[in-house]
Amino acid sequence: MTGPLHNLRVIEMGSLIAGPFCGQLMGDMGADVIKIEQPGEGDPMRQWGQGANPAWWRTIARNKRSVALNLRVPDGQQIARDLIAQADILIENFRPGTLEKWSLSPDALHAFNPKLIIVRVSGYGQTGPYADRAGFGLVGEAMGGWRYLVGEPDRPPARMGLSIGDTLAATYGCMGALAALHQVKQTGRGQVVDSALYEAVLQVTESLLPDYGASGHMRTRSGSILPGIAPSNAYPCSDGDIVIGANQDKVFARLAETIGHPEWAEDPRWKTHHARGARQSELDALIADWTRQRTVAEVDAIMAEAGVPAGPIYRPDGMVRDPQFLAREAIHWEAHASLGRIPMPNVMPRLSQTPGSIRRPAPDTVGQHTAEVLGEVLGLDSMAVESLRQAGIV
């Protein structure tokens, strides 16, 4: 086992994205993640993804061991309690009240494992008038302000194309668990980490609320730009588009000189941040006149030489070939018997002394590690596990 969390045991309950992505982050950093799945059914993520061979499961379930356990029956709930008694962290993303229904409330769990950290990810959090509602990522994105800001101003709100609400809530849940681990060292007591999807989205909405409070300004959809931040956009080249960000004064001066207009740096129309923002579309059009005469590769090289942030708009086929991705091993390749070589994001962030790693592929079958885990953690022999299997408990 490697990584800074190598001596921690995590029990992951729940399914889909918000809970399992939190477990993925912990597993990548070395934790022993035991994923509990409903016998026969398993996590729906096993079928999620796009294309002829959906492979999302290979990433979100890596570094985990699958235990098939029926949490809907008392005997299954008792085995869960026995596993949790030996754990440091429990992750769940059920609808609030589900753990309590199964006699696995935080109070009940802390009674026999006072150091336990319980990460609870849900749509609206564990309290408040909406707590009992079902909540998926898209609802959190809408309520947290994200959806209203994404898309073109003359069209209905769009979505990012990713389940950003779920992954943000999972990431904040992981961060909260790590903070709670520090507190355990101080007090010996665990606690509940309550991560709500809509609040996770709200955290990254930047000036949305402060601007409204200060001046009544109501931000709205602005397409590919950030209003008042210029130049910072996607610009057409002869063979595609490139993004350029030169909204800081000194960087803009370098851009202006590079494209043959050093006088722009002193032109009152463009000299300051506010001046550029006030004539954003005009400035973007002038830059586009220059970029469209060149290829993406040419503009990228010219901007890199000048010290102006810029880059191609990548698709997966570009990522797997890019020298920066290759040099840093940003992509991990997994060899799978039926799916072939599968690329996936590698572990990050990178730690210099105790780096995380991908040590174990995603479990191929539901309950693949049931006997292994119950034997290792609870001391059950093969006959006992088989008896539980015959009874439909595991």
Secondary structure as UniProt FT lines:
FT   TURN            4..7
FT   STRAND          9..12
FT   TURN            16..17
FT   HELIX           18..28
FT   TURN            29..30
FT   STRAND          32..37
FT   TURN            39..41
FT   HELIX           44..47
FT   HELIX           56..60
FT   TURN            61..63
FT   STRAND          64..68
FT   TURN            71..72
FT   HELIX           74..85
FT   STRAND          89..92
FT   TURN            96..97
FT   HELIX           98..101
FT   TURN            102..103
FT   HELIX           106..112
FT   TURN            114..115
FT   STRAND          117..122
FT   TURN            129..132
FT   HELIX           137..143
FT   TURN            144..145
FT   HELIX           146..149
FT   TURN            153..154
FT   HELIX           164..187
FT   STRAND          192..196
FT   HELIX           197..203
FT   TURN            206..207
FT   HELIX           208..215
FT   TURN            223..224
FT   TURN            227..228
FT   STRAND          232..237
FT   TURN            238..239
FT   STRAND          240..245
FT   HELIX           249..258
FT   TURN            259..260
FT   HELIX           262..266
FT   TURN            268..270
FT   HELIX           273..278
FT   HELIX           280..291
FT   TURN            292..293
FT   HELIX           296..306
FT   STRAND          310..312
FT   HELIX           316..319
FT   TURN            320..321
FT   HELIX           323..328
FT   STRAND          331..336
FT   TURN            337..339
FT   STRAND          340..345
FT   TURN            366..369
FT   HELIX           370..378
FT   HELIX           382..390
FT   TURN            391..392
//
